[in-house]
Amino acid sequence: MQYRKFGSTDWQVSEIAFGAWQIGGDWGAVDDAESIRTLLYAYEKGINFVDTAELYGHGHSEEVIGQSLKQWQGDKVYVATKAQPTVWPDPDDDAPQMRGRYPQWHLRNNVEQSLRRLQVERLDLFQLHCWVADGTQALDWLETLNALRQEGKIDQIGVSIRDYRPEEGIDLAKLGLAASIQVVFNLFEQRPAGALFQAGGQTDTAFIARVPLDSGSLTGSWTRDTYAAWAPGSVPHLLFRDERFGDTFARVEKLKALCAPYYPTLAEAAMRYILSEPRVATVIPGMTNPAEVNMNAVYSDGAAFPAALKAQLAEHLWVRNYYK
């Protein structure tokens, strides 16, 4: 496992991290014992960064991670969690207001609940699950989080940018108000590698790449019948509803053909593409069993990404928002 410096902190984090949304139960039925076994296996493989949130299974993901940490006897594992806003902004709102979405009472309550569920005395990275650009001026959220840092309840502050809106984090990155920014970055959503990552380079902001496999499409394992197998109401069933599954499937098939001369699977091309960006501190694929841990961990070997392939992939940038 390769490690990278986490922005301006002194952390050295595994460049492959554990995305823990799936073990919360929102993607389908889960076995907590299996989830704990998978987490412990990931720690043994050198993965030392886990990303979760109160939203994932209404705190269940945090609880499972907390149980795994109690059983782990090895080196430090950094856990990043998130607080959702009191009201989520409308996906169609291009200029939502930040003030009021993270009031002091709300953030303090979220921190206390996350501490309890994770069974820790301090949260390594506490993130706002929804960041909007107005937050660089409406700073009530930052005042509260800095107070919680002084009290020793959180170590570092991070934010998660709204899906498919990387431009909303540029000013935040320039100002360096947060230690880290989490953003969708993959073979389709390539825009963060431009202005956002450049801005973060000025302030040594750490970037966490989420949705690296586009919620499953970039594994390359889909067939035309995949959608019918998903449980109604599950996250993938919602994300790829109506014509979205067919549109995505067609684009994935083109990517598979493009990447085939370079990599045996599209998943490998997708993960290595993200790791080729030096501003990415870590990438958080979801994992639900040891086999998936092995599949992702093997990509952390420092191998260079083919320049010719990267140039061709630029034509496959796809701007869309599945939450609209």
N, C-alpha and C positions, 0 to 999 in steps of 0.2 A: 504494500500500500504506500502510495506517495502522499506527502503532506504539504500543505501550503499555509503561509502566514495569513491569518484572518484579519486583513486590513491593518488598522493601526494598533490592534491589540497585540499581546505577546503570545496568543494562542497559535498552535500548530495543529491544523485540523485536517482530517483525511479528505482528500479531494472527492471521494465518493462518500456521501453521507446517507443516512437512513431516513427516507421520507415516510412518516408514520400516519398518514391519513387513512390508508387502507386498514390498518389494524384497529381503527376506531369502530369499524362496522358499517360505515356509510357506503362501501362499495360491494357489500354482500356479507353473508354470515362469516364470522371469524371464531377461531378457537383461541382463547386467551393463553392457554398453556403453550400452544404452538407459536403464538406471537412472541411470548417471552423466550422460548427456545431459539427462535429466529434472531431476536435482538441480541441474546448472549452469543450466538454464533457470529453475528456481525461484529461484535466487540472483539471477539477472538481473532477475527480476520483483519483487525486493525481499524475498523470504522469507529471513529470517536466523536461523531457529531450526529445528533438526532434532531429532526425538525417535526414539531407537533403543534397542536393548537387546542384551545378550549372547544372550538367548533367541531373537531374531529370526534364524532360519536358522543357529543355533549360531554366532553371531558374523559371519555373512556380511554382514548389513546394515551392521554397523560397518565392515567392510572396504571395501565399496563406497563408503560415505560418505567414508572416509579417502582413497580414490583421487580422489573429486570435490574434496575440499579441497585436495589437491596441485595440481589443475589450476586452481583458482579464484584469480583475481588481484584480486578486488574487496574490498569491505568485510567486516568481521568477520561470521562465521557462528557462532552459538552451537550447540553440540551437547550434547544431553542423552542420557545412556545410563543403563542400569540393571543391577543385579546381582540375580539371582534368589536365593531362600533355599536353604539346603542341603536343606530339606524344605518343600514347599508345604503349608500347612494344609489340612485337609479342608474342602471347601466348606460342609459341614453343621455345622462347629464354630463356635459363636457366641462362644467365648472362648479362642482359641488362645494359646499362650505365645510370646512374642517371643524370649526368651533361647535361644541356641543356633542360631537360624536364620541369623544373620549373624556367625559368629565372626571374630575378627581375621584369621586365616590366609586365610579365605574371601574377605573383603572386599579384603584386600591383593592376593590373587591376581587377583580380578576387575578391580581397578583397573589392574594391570600389563598384563593381557591386553587390556583396552579401550584403553589407551594405545598398545599395539603395533598393534592392528587399525586404530585411527583415525589412526595416525601423527602423534600430537600429543604435546606435552610436558606438557600439563595438561588435565584434563577440566573443561569449563565447569560442567556440572551432573551430579552422580552421584547416582542415585536408587536407593532400595530398591524392587525390583519388586513386593514384597508387604509391605504395612504392616498391622499389627494393633494394636488399641487398647492392648494390654499394653505396647507399646513406649515409652509415656511414663514407665514405671516401670523396666523392664528396659533400661538405657541403655548396654549394652556396645557396641551398634552405633554410638552417637553418639560415644563415646570414640575408637573407631577412626577414624571419618570425620573428626573434628576433628584427630586426629593427622595424617591424610593431607592435610588442608588446610594445616596448619602446614608440612608437608614440600613443599608446592607442587604436589602431584599432582592435587588437585581444587580447584576454586574454590568452588562452592556445593553444598549438600546438599539433596536432595529425596526425597520418598517418593511411591509410587503406591499408592493405597488399593485394597483388594480390590473386585472388581466388585460393584456394586449394594449396597455397604455404606458409604454416605457418612458415616454417624454415627460410624464408627470413626476418622475424622480430626478430629472436633470438638475434643477435648482437645489434640491435637497442634497444631492451629491456634491455640488459645487461648494455649498456651505459647510458640509461635513457635520451636520447636526446629529447624524446617527452613525453608529459604528458599522452597520450593515444595511444593505438594501436587497430584498428578495424580489426577483423578477422572472417572468416567463421568458425562457430562452431556449430555443431548440431549432431544428432544421427549418421549420416553418416561420417561427417568430425570431428573426435574426436581427431585428433593429436595435436591441440593447447594445450590440457590439459597436455601434456608432457613437452618438453623442453621449449616451448615458455612461458607458464604460469610460469614455474619455474624461468626462466630468469627475467620475469617481477616482480616476488616477491622480487628479490634482489634490485630493484630500485623503488619499489612501483608504477609501471606503471599501469594505469587503462586499462582494456580490455573491448571493446565493442563487443558483440557477434552479428554478422549479419547472415542473412539467417537462422534463427533458425528453420524455418519450411521447409527448402530446397526449397524455392520459391513455396511453396504450396503443395509439395508431402507429407510432414510429417503432414499435417492436417488430413490425413487419409480419406479424403472425395472424393478422386478420384474414378472414375469408368473406365472401359475400353473405354468408349466413351468420356471421358473428353477432350482429345486432339482435337477432331473434333470440339469442341465448342469454342475453342480459335480463336481469330481473326488472320488471317495471318499477320505476321510482328510484332505482340505483343511480349513482352518479354518472356512469358511462351512458346509461339509457337516456338520461336527461341531456348530457352534453352533445350527443351525436344523434339527436332526434330528427325526424322528418328527413329532409334532403341532405342533412349534414353528414350522415354516415356515408352515403354514396359519393358525395363530393370529396370527402377526406380519403376514402378508399382509392379513388381514381388517382389522386395526387400521390398517395403513398406508393402505388404501383410504379409510377414514374420514377420516384426516388429510389426504389429498390433496383430498378434497371440501371440507374445512373451509378449507384454505389457498388453494385455487384463486382465490377472488376477490381475494386480496392479492398472490400471487406466481405466476409462470408455472410453477415447478417446486417440488416438495416439498423437494428438496435446498436450494434457496435459502431457503425458510422455515426449514428446520432449522439452517442455518448462521447465518442472521441472528438467530434466536432466541438462540443461544449468545452471539453477539457483543453482544447487547443487555444482557448482565450485566456491569456494570463491574468486578466482582471477577475476571473471567476475564482472565488476562494474554495467553493465546494458545490457539488451538484447533488440534488436530493431525489433520486428515483424511489418510487414506492417498492417495498419488498415485503412479502408475506411468508416466505419459507426460505430455508438455507440454500436451496438451488438458485433462487433469484439473487441471493446475496453473492453467491459465487459468480453468477453471470455478470453482475455489475462490478464486483471488486476486481475482476481480471483486467478491466480496461484501465486501471490505474497502474501504468507501467512506464509512463514518461515518453511513450512513442510519439513521434511527430505525425501531424496530420498532413496528408498530401496537399500541397498548394494548388495543384491542378484541379483536384476535386472541390476544394473550398471555392475556387473561382466559379466553377460550374454550379455549385449549390446556390449561389446568389440569385440565380434565376428562379429559384423555387420559394423565395420569400412569399409568405401568404399572410396578409393582414385580415383578421376576422376576430369576432368576439362571440364565443359560443354561449355566453351568458345573456345575450340580448334576445 
